[in-house]
Amino acid sequence: MKIFVAGATGVIGRLLLPKLVEAGHEVVGMTRNTESTELIRTSGAEALVLDIFDRKAVFSAMKDVRPDVVIHQLTSLSDRDFKENARIRIEGTRNLVDAAKAAGVKRLIAQSIAWAYEPGDQPACEEDSLDIDAPLPRKSNIDGIIALERAVAEIPDHVILRYGMFYGPGTWYDIDGEMAKKVLNHQLPATDGVMSFLHVEDAAHAALLALNWPVGPINIVDNEPAPGTLWLSVYAEALQATAPEYQEGRQGWERGASNVKARTVYGWEPLYPTWNLTSF
């Protein structure tokens, strides 16, 4: 198949491209930075420099490439630019979906998140609703996710990957990442809030497998949702940081997510079934 990867040099994209090429697909990797094109070519893919907010250029590129599948891995989170990230989810996704429809793209696979669900006491499953009534500032994040998922669903043959919190090389939880800095500076308390994690290798592998998955959203998280009182202590120890202070309570949405459907129905098994095997 011919596959167009938007966000080809992000933490997931750079792992995904060689997997797609090795599987025998013809891959076009999109980046907005000219200096990133060599990374794409090294993976065996064709490089395309494109601004996702340039609607006319996105339409033109999609018409020229004529892919069978579009994989949407675009974010702006490496620099924690949440405003830009929301714009990508709303405006960028809109441009990508409209261009894909105009070019007759058959399937679209998109990155979403597994902590956008409504409040609850158990790990969220795919049948649970997204938190459409979330208060600010969470609402601005959820609005972007809702806009993204609704746009993607306009392509009848679509898969929405609701990823857990990324860890691994190049993420906030890497040894020199933003979360590591907070822990080392004793700025992150351990709460009862539950998080589901996902190693970036598992995120990339799931995107590859999703080429043949059923339509709809699917949680891609590890097997062990964990409260901050557990995972943060392990993380701090791995960083040789001072043990975090305990802060009682959790937000209702801090419930983690279940990967039961992905494992039992789709046959997906994470390479890193628990965050605790790697200590981040």
C-alpha positions in Angstrom: 0.0 0.0 0.0 1.0 3.6 -0.4 0.9 5.3 3.0 1.1 9.0 3.8 2.4 9.6 7.4 1.7 13.1 8.8 4.0 13.8 11.7 6.8 11.5 10.3 9.6 12.8 12.6 7.8 12.9 15.9 8.5 10.4 18.7 6.1 7.9 17.1 6.6 8.8 13.4 10.3 8.2 13.4 9.7 4.7 14.9 6.8 3.9 12.6 8.3 4.8 9.2 10.9 1.9 9.2 8.2 -0.5 10.4 6.0 0.4 7.4 8.9 0.3 4.9 10.0 -3.1 6.3 6.5 -4.4 5.9 6.7 -3.6 2.2 4.7 -0.4 2.0 5.5 2.6 -0.1 5.7 5.4 2.4 5.7 9.2 2.1 6.7 11.0 5.4 5.5 14.5 5.9 7.4 17.0 8.0 7.2 20.8 8.4 11.0 21.1 8.9 13.4 20.9 6.0 16.2 19.7 8.3 14.2 16.6 9.1 14.0 15.2 5.6 17.2 13.2 5.9 15.8 11.3 8.8 12.8 10.4 6.7 14.9 9.3 3.8 17.2 7.2 6.0 14.2 5.2 7.1 13.5 4.3 3.4 10.5 6.7 3.0 10.0 9.6 0.6 10.2 13.0 2.4 7.7 15.7 1.9 8.0 19.2 3.5 4.5 20.6 4.2 2.7 23.0 6.6 -0.4 21.3 7.8 -2.1 24.7 8.2 -1.6 25.6 4.6 -4.9 24.1 3.4 -4.2 24.6 -0.3 -0.8 23.0 -0.1 -2.2 20.0 1.9 -4.9 19.4 -0.8 -2.3 19.7 -3.6 0.1 17.3 -1.8 -2.6 14.7 -1.1 -3.7 14.9 -4.7 -0.2 14.3 -5.9 0.6 11.4 -3.5 -2.8 9.7 -3.9 -2.2 7.4 -0.8 -4.3 4.4 0.1 -3.9 5.2 3.8 -3.2 8.4 5.8 -1.7 8.0 9.3 -2.1 11.1 11.4 0.6 11.3 14.1 0.9 15.1 14.2 1.4 16.8 17.6 3.3 19.8 19.0 4.1 18.4 22.4 7.8 18.1 22.4 8.0 21.8 23.4 4.8 21.5 25.5 3.1 24.0 23.1 -0.5 23.1 24.1 -2.1 25.9 22.1 -0.4 24.8 18.9 -1.2 21.2 19.7 -4.9 22.1 20.0 -4.7 24.0 16.7 -3.2 20.9 15.1 -6.0 18.7 16.4 -8.7 21.0 15.2 -7.5 22.9 12.1 -4.7 20.6 11.1 -6.9 17.5 11.3 -9.7 19.3 9.4 -7.3 20.1 6.5 -5.9 16.5 6.5 -9.3 14.8 6.5 -10.8 17.1 3.8 -7.7 16.6 1.6 -7.9 12.8 2.1 -11.6 12.7 1.2 -10.9 14.8 -1.9 -8.1 12.4 -3.0 -10.2 9.3 -2.4 -8.1 8.0 0.5 -9.5 4.6 1.7 -8.4 4.5 5.3 -7.3 7.0 8.0 -5.5 6.1 11.2 -5.2 8.8 13.8 -3.5 9.4 17.2 -5.8 10.3 20.1 -5.5 10.0 23.8 -6.8 7.5 26.5 -7.3 10.1 29.2 -10.1 12.1 27.5 -12.9 10.0 29.0 -15.6 11.2 31.4 -15.0 10.7 35.1 -15.3 7.3 36.6 -14.0 4.8 39.2 -12.7 2.1 36.9 -10.3 2.1 33.9 -12.1 3.5 30.9 -13.2 1.3 28.0 -14.0 2.3 24.5 -17.7 2.3 25.1 -17.4 5.1 27.7 -18.1 8.6 26.6 -15.5 11.3 26.2 -15.6 14.1 28.8 -17.6 16.6 26.8 -18.6 18.5 30.0 -15.0 18.9 31.2 -14.4 22.2 33.0 -11.6 24.6 32.0 -8.6 24.3 31.6 -9.2 20.6 30.7 -12.0 21.5 28.4 -9.7 23.1 25.9 -7.7 19.9 25.6 -10.8 17.7 25.3 -12.4 20.0 22.7 -9.4 19.4 20.5 -9.7 15.6 20.9 -13.4 15.7 20.2 -12.9 17.8 17.1 -10.1 15.4 15.9 -12.1 12.2 16.4 -15.2 13.6 14.8 -13.3 14.7 11.7 -11.5 11.4 11.4 -14.7 9.5 11.6 -15.9 11.2 8.4 -13.6 8.8 6.6 -15.8 5.6 6.9 -12.8 3.3 7.1 -10.9 4.8 10.1 -9.1 3.8 13.2 -8.6 6.1 16.2 -5.7 5.0 18.5 -6.4 6.3 22.0 -2.8 6.1 23.3 -1.7 6.1 26.9 0.8 8.5 28.3 4.0 8.0 26.3 7.3 7.1 27.9 10.6 6.1 26.3 13.2 7.9 24.1 12.3 11.4 23.2 9.2 11.7 25.6 8.5 13.8 28.6 9.6 10.9 30.8 12.9 10.4 29.1 15.9 11.0 31.4 16.2 14.6 30.2 12.5 15.1 29.6 10.1 17.6 31.2 8.7 15.2 33.8 12.1 14.1 34.8 13.1 17.7 35.5 10.0 18.2 37.6 10.7 15.0 39.7 14.4 15.9 40.1 13.3 19.4 41.3 10.7 17.9 43.7 7.9 19.6 41.9 5.6 16.6 41.3 3.5 15.2 44.1 2.3 11.6 44.2 -1.5 11.5 44.1 -4.2 8.8 43.9 -4.9 9.7 40.3 -4.5 6.7 38.0 -2.6 6.8 34.7 -2.2 4.4 31.9 1.2 4.4 30.2 2.5 3.3 26.8 6.0 2.8 25.5 6.6 4.6 22.2 7.6 1.4 20.5 4.2 -0.1 21.3 2.5 3.0 20.0 4.3 2.7 16.7 3.7 -1.0 16.4 0.0 -0.5 17.1 -0.2 2.1 14.2 1.4 -0.5 11.9 -1.1 -3.2 13.0 -4.0 -0.7 12.7 -3.7 -1.0 8.9 -5.8 -4.1 9.3 -7.9 -3.3 12.3 -11.7 -2.8 12.5 -13.2 0.6 12.3 -13.5 2.8 15.4 -11.6 3.9 18.5 -9.3 1.5 20.4 -7.4 2.0 23.7 -3.7 1.4 23.2 -2.3 1.3 26.7 -0.2 -1.1 28.8 -1.6 -3.8 31.0 -1.2 -1.9 34.3 -3.1 1.3 35.1 -1.3 2.8 38.1 -1.9 5.5 40.7 0.7 8.2 41.1 1.5 6.8 44.6 2.9 3.8 42.9 4.4 4.8 39.5 5.9 8.1 40.6 7.9 6.5 43.5 9.4 4.0 41.0 10.1 6.8 38.5 11.8 9.0 41.2 13.9 6.1 42.3 15.0 5.4 38.8 16.1 9.0 38.5 17.8 8.8 41.9 15.6 11.7 43.0 14.1 12.4 46.4 10.9 10.5 47.0 7.8 12.5 46.1 5.5 14.0 48.6 2.0 12.4 48.9 -1.0 14.6 48.0 -4.3 13.0 48.8 -7.1 12.7 46.2 -7.6 12.4 42.4 -9.5 14.0 39.6 -12.5 12.0 38.4 -11.0 11.6 34.9 -7.7 10.2 36.3 -9.0 6.7 36.0 -6.6 5.0 33.5 -7.8 3.0 30.6 -8.4 -0.7 29.7 -6.7 -2.5 26.9 -8.9 -5.6 27.1 -10.5 -5.0 23.7 -7.2 -4.5 22.0 -5.7 -7.7 23.5 -8.7 -10.0 23.4 -10.5 -8.9 20.2 -7.7 -7.4 18.1 -4.9 -9.7 19.3 -2.6 -6.8 20.2 0.0 -7.5 22.9 2.3 -4.7 24.2 6.0 -5.3 24.0 6.2 -3.5 27.3 3.1 -4.8 29.2 3.9 -2.8 32.3 5.7 0.5 32.8 7.3 -1.2 35.9 9.4 -3.5 33.8 11.5 -0.7 32.4 11.4 1.9 35.2 10.9 4.4 32.4 
